[in-house]
């Protein structure tokens, strides 16, 4: 059996899992299930990227040891994937000893081959991206995140990336499938053609990393460390029995990544591997971004949406279907709760769900719940043949699309079949045939045809909606495991007759649109609130002191409320404009249940003024109003002064 080894990026523990991370993992899980049904022996790896200066700083801010910090977030990722039913085979954490062994092993191989030297770096460095800013923006900022870099001077170990320019270009030329899709490949080729500079792969500014062998005070650069996880997770560096797995699985067949990290995967990673004399992965496929309110969903921008609230309303399969159907793989996609509901109600509840329930209801009513006989003779009509033709074409079209990772196109093909069967039922009118005893054979053919179509649909949907596909399969009366179906041999005409169907509840019950959207939003706000108020992994009793310098980072100022109005469609939120003396800002605050907007005008309040701006209900909130949280329900009580204070005064 041919092997297929695929990976997601290992996620950075500075953020908790959001929909963007869920997307890559859902895609990987879908490919895993699909390839298994195509007969491959699949291994799917994911994990967490836990080292680096940013993580150490975050842990310090949270008042915990880095290891406690990363343990907590790594566990949150694993919990999230389990909740979504994402069935990875291997999970690698870069703080595991087996991973450190692997990083040291590849480093030694690269060094032995003569590609490492020591030199000095002096210049700008972006702490947020953990990158030397060699090509700053015109304002001198980091080209990736736009933040101002810090000036640093470091003695580092460098990797001779420049030595690989020609080899990499030759590889891209010979293996056009190496970087996908085409647009990303072109970007990578022109980047390499523009010339490669050597890369510093050690750091001395901090120690939260894997110590470099024979280089006191140096830890590995996070990307040298992180990329190696694709090998450490399957036994590279293992001196025991685990090593054979690496022999069997490497090179990876597919690295799935977001488009912002293509360069690391398609330039640095193959160069490290070539230097170490190791085979290169077959394909790096870069997908686009989920945009929310027209920007990339990310923790830094504060516009994240979590998977959990959506899953709780439309189910894990509803979410998976939305992610794969709505976004053309490789391109960016716009997220909105409304779009989730439209897909759910129209494609799942209406088109597919109704087809399942009415077909099964008629088999139950007219054939005592047993799949009827299709007629081979006079009662066969061209319409039956048409459905069979569409089904055969759907199978081929679906396989072709999924082989190319064109999920949205593959699903469109399946919905073409759903539509064809719905149309067929409307045209053949089985409910009319049922009234005429002489048309019983014809009725049997029609319902068998619809049920056979559903069998094919259920099998094709397994990779995308495993639970729903299994439910439909069971309802059709099968005892076997639908995921064991081999897609290569799926074809029309295999549904047995006389099979007892098992009608059950609707697979996708219809949802009331506005309440469902409201529920997803409310759950998201609750989750966002929990994430900020709980603030990470610190258990109450473990809380440690912060220094005066850390406190001084929080800028609290007196402001006067100029305007206040309710945010439409919510009970809790007010939109305020507050005067800070030097500027007037918009702040969205969850105090509407306690404070009527008109009572706030002219009132002095306290605002956290240097909090990352974030969007709440599409409205920018540039600061946070300070209030005591009282009682079990956290009733807000605004901070007030008994003496007069000028607007803009800082609280220290
Ligand atoms: O980059 N839309 O980790 P990371 C779609 N640790 N996908 C998104 C997304 C969005 N808005 N936001 C994130 C790292 N992703 C490194 C990787 S690999 C050796 C090291 C997905 O936690 C996307 O796949 O920042 C992206 O590549 C990944 O999450 C980045 O995760």
Boltz pocket constraint, residues with backbone or C-beta under 6 A from the ligand:
constraints:
  - pocket:
      binder: B
      contacts: [[A, 8], [A, 9], [A, 10], [A, 11], [A, 12], [A, 13], [A, 15], [A, 19], [A, 20], [A, 21], [A, 23], [A, 24], [A, 49], [A, 223], [A, 226], [A, 227], [A, 228], [A, 229], [A, 256], [A, 257], [A, 258], [A, 259], [A, 260], [A, 261], [A, 288], [A, 289], [A, 290], [A, 291], [A, 296], [A, 297], [A, 298]]
      max_distance: 6.0
